[in-house]
Amino acid sequence: MPNFPDDAADPVQLLDVRRKFGPVPALDGVSLTVRRGELFGLIGHNGAGKSTLFKMMLGLIQPSGGMLRVLGADTRSAAFRNARTRIGYLPENFVTYENLSGLEVLYLFADLKNAPRRGCAALLERVGLGDAAGRRVHGYSKGMRQRLGLAQALLGEPRLLFLDEPTNGLDPAGIADFYAILHELRGRGATIVITSHILAEIQQRVDRLAILQGGRLAALGTLGELRERQPLPLRIAATLRPGLPACTLDSLRSLGLVLEMNEATLDAKLPPGAGRATIACPPERKMQLLAALAPVASGLDIQEPTLEQLFLGYGDAHAQAH
């Protein structure tokens, strides 16, 4: 049986974790760690194994093979029962008693978690439900229910948070406030694992990411590291100076990277006579291209591959492998 490294600092440790439902492998040899104080993203297509992994980290189902340790305790051990009191969880669809008020719901969860009731009202205020604390939940909007779900996950000052599609139903202001709360929690040492299908929302907010494909770990690292391993081209939009000679334009075309060039644009946003070139550039040729553009461009807009593009790239690689 595999052994974990002796490192209690990592709140989540998976080593060759496997899980089957009958003959179907939901997880197939996943190994990773989540570091203390980290905001860790877990992404994948529907059926990739995210929900199964979440349930295993919460101790709701057990691995078919491998080892899983959360907050220093094996999820199959008696010690994990105590560890669970320091874990907060927000499911994708938070469901509770409709006839209770928001404050009564928090009291209920506080009692279940053996957390003090005295902080419940302040917690509702923090998630933006202070004015709705006495209203029954059946009158809450979807976004309000999500805020209430976050409040219950925060009961007892958890050291580890699992958040499944946590901004579902929130408006832009609510999303900004949600991440401000997570920033505060991390400042106090909490570790957060988050899943989301809104990749543009999380790509600049998480420290590291794990991409699951077909129950396997397809990629793990920071956004920068994933870009290095999946060398998708950059897109550069260059505003060209007016009156460039034809030989200069031809030299740009000769680089073999130009997707589109408009030498006589009527775009009112550009200076008279200026043009625009849209260029796809392999990462390793970025500096060469910028050197070529510097004397002829008055403006550059460089777009790195997004997390969504990287995710789709790993998905294509997985499909080709199978």
N, C-alpha and C positions, 0 to 999 in steps of 0.2 A: 504494500500500500504506500502511496507517495506521502512524503512528509513536507509540511510547510517549513519555510525558513523561520528562524526564531526572531520574528519582528512584529511585536504587538502594536507598533505604531500605525499599521495599515488597518483601517476599520473593516475593509472587505477584502477577502482573499479567496480566490477560486483556483483550484489546481486540478486540471484534467476532469472538469465536471461534466457529467453526462446525465441525460434523462430521457427515458423512453416512455411512450404511451402505447402499450402493446408493441407491435413491431416498428412503430414510427419513432425515429429519433428526433426529439424536440431540441435537445442540446447535445452536441457531439464534441467532447474534449475541449471545453472552454477553460482557459487559464488567464487570469488577470488579477490585478490588485487595484483598489481605490485608496488613494493616499489621504492621510488626515488633513482636514481643512480644504479638501478639493471639491470643486463643482465639476462633477463627472457626467458626461452625456452618454446615453445609451440609445443608439438608433438602429433601425432596420425596417425592412418591409413587413407588412402583416404576415404573420406566420414564421418570422425569422427566429423567434425564441425569446423575445424581450419579456413578454408577460410571464412565461415559464421561469425565466431567470429571476424576475422580481419576486414571484411567489416563493422561490427557493431561498432567496436572501432574507425573506420575511419568516422563513420556517414553516410556511403553509404546506409545502410539499418537499419531499426529500430527494436528493440525487439518487440516480440509479447506479452511479459510479463516480469516483473522484472524491475530492474533499472541498468543503466550503466552510469558511470561518467568518463570522460577523462579530465585530466588537470583541475579538479575542476568543470567542466561544464557537465550537463546532455546532452547527445548527441542529445536529442530531443529539446533542448532549443536554443533560439537565441544566447545565450552567447557562444555556441559551435562554431559558425562561426568564432569568434575571436580566440578561442583556436586552431582551425585547422591551423592557420598560424605558430604555434609553433610545428607542427607535420611534420615529414619526413616519406616518404613511398617508399619502393622499392618493386614492385610486382615481382612475380616469373618470369614472362617474360616481360622484359621492352621493350616497343615498342615506337618508335618515328619517326619523319620524316626522311626518308632515304636520301633525297637530301640536308639536312643541314649538316654543319660541327659539330664536337663535341662541339666547343665553341658556335656556334649559337644555338644548342639545349639547352645549359645551359642558354644562354641569354633569350630564350623563356620561360623556366621554372622559371627563376628569375623574369621575368616580371609578369607571372601568380601568383607568390607567393608574389609579391611586395617586393622582396629582391634586394639588390644592385647588379648591374652587375660587379662592380669593382673586386670582389673576385672570379669571375668565372674561370679565367685563372689559378690562384693559386690552386683552387680546383681541376681542371683537372690534374695539376702537382702532387697534393697530391695523387690522385688515380692511378697515373702511366700513364696518357694519355697526358702529356705535349707535347710530340713530335707529337702526333696525333690530336692536338686541331684543326688544320686547315683542316684535312681530312674529307671527307663526310662519313656519318655514314654507307652508303651502303657498304663501304670497310672495316668496322670493323669486327673483329672476334667475336665469341660469348662471350668470356671472356672480350674483350674490351667493348662490349655493356653493360655487367654487371657492369663494372667499371664506365661507363657513367651513368648508372642507379643509382649507389651508389652516384655519385657526385650530381645528381639532388636531391636525398633524403637529402643531407647534406646542401643544400642551406638554408640560413637564420639562421644558428646555431640552429637547432631544439632542443627542450627540451625533445622530445619524438620521438623515431624512431620505426617504424614497418617494419621489414625486412622479406620478404617471400622467402625462399630458396635463400638467398643472395649470396652464393658461387657457385651457378650453373654456370658451364662453366669456373671457375677459376682454374688455375694450382696451385700446392702446394705453390709456392712463392706468388702468388696472394692471396691465402687464408690466409697465414701468415700476409701479408700486410694489408688485410682486417681487421683481428682481432686486429692488432696494431692500426688501425684507431679507432676502437670501444673502445679500451682501452683509447685512448686520449680523446674521447668524454665523456666517463664515468668520467674521471678525471676532466672534466669541468662541471660535474653534470647532464649529459644527462641520460635518462632512455631508455633502448632498449628492445624490444620484438622481438624475432626471432623464425621462424619456420625452420625446416630442417628435411629431411629424412636421412641425414648422421649423425647418432647418435654418432658414434665414434668421429666425429669432434667436437661436441658441449659438450660432457659429462664433460670435464674438464674445460670448458670455461664459462658455465652459472652458475649463483648464485643459481637459483631455477628453477624448471621445473613443468609444468602442463601437465598431460597426459589425452587426451580426448579419450573416447571410446563411440561410438554410441550417440554422442551429450551430454554425461554426463562427469563430472569431475571424472576420475578414480583415480587420485593420484596428490598430490601437495606437493612439498618440495624440499630440497636439495638432491643431489645424495646420500649422506650418509643416510638421513632420508628415502628415497625410499628403500634403501638396508635393513634398519631395518624393514620396514613394509612388505617387500617381501623377506623373509629369504631364498634366494637361496644359494646353497652350494658354498664355495670357492673351487678353484682347486689349489692344492699345488704339485709342482714337486720337489722332493727331490733327491739330489745326495747322495747316501749312501757310507759310508767309505768302503774301500776294506777290505775283510776278515772278515766280520761280521759273528758271529756264527749263526747256524740255529735257535737257540732258540730266538735270537733277532729278526730275520726276522719273525718268527712265532708270536712273541708278537705284531709286527706291524700289521700283518694280523688279529690278534684277535680284533683289534679296529673296524673291520668291515667297514672300510672306504676306503681300498685300491682298486683302480680301476685296476691298472696294476703294476706289479713288474718285473723287469728284473735284475736278480742277477748276470749275467755274460755277461754284455753288451760288445760289441766290438766297441762301439762308441769311435772314436778317440779323442773326446773332453773330455772324462772322464779319470781319473787316471786308471792305470792297475788294473783290478780286481774289480773296483767300480761298483755299480749298481744304478738303478734309480727306484723310486717309484712315481707313479702318484696317488694322493689321492683327493677324494671329501670329503669336511668337512663342516658340518653344522656350521654356525657362532658361535653358543653357545659352540661348542667343539674346537674352534680354539686354545685356550691357552693349553688345555689338549694335543692336538696333537703336538703342537710346543714343549711342554715339553718332550714328548716321542721321538721326532725327534732330539732334541738338541744333545744328546750324540752319535748319530749314523749317522748324516748327515753332510756332508762337504759343502753343498750348498742348499739353498731353493729359490724357485720362487713361490711367492704367488700371485694368480690372483683373485681379487675381481670380483663379477658379474658385467658385463658391463651394460651400459644403454640399449643397444639393448636387452640383456637377460631379464632385468627388464621389459622393454616395452612389450616384448612378453609374459612374465609372467602375466602382468596385462591384456593383451589381452585374454589369456586363461581363466583367472578368469571371465572376462566379458562374454565370450562365454558360460561358464558353468552356469552363472547366468541367461542366457536367453535361 
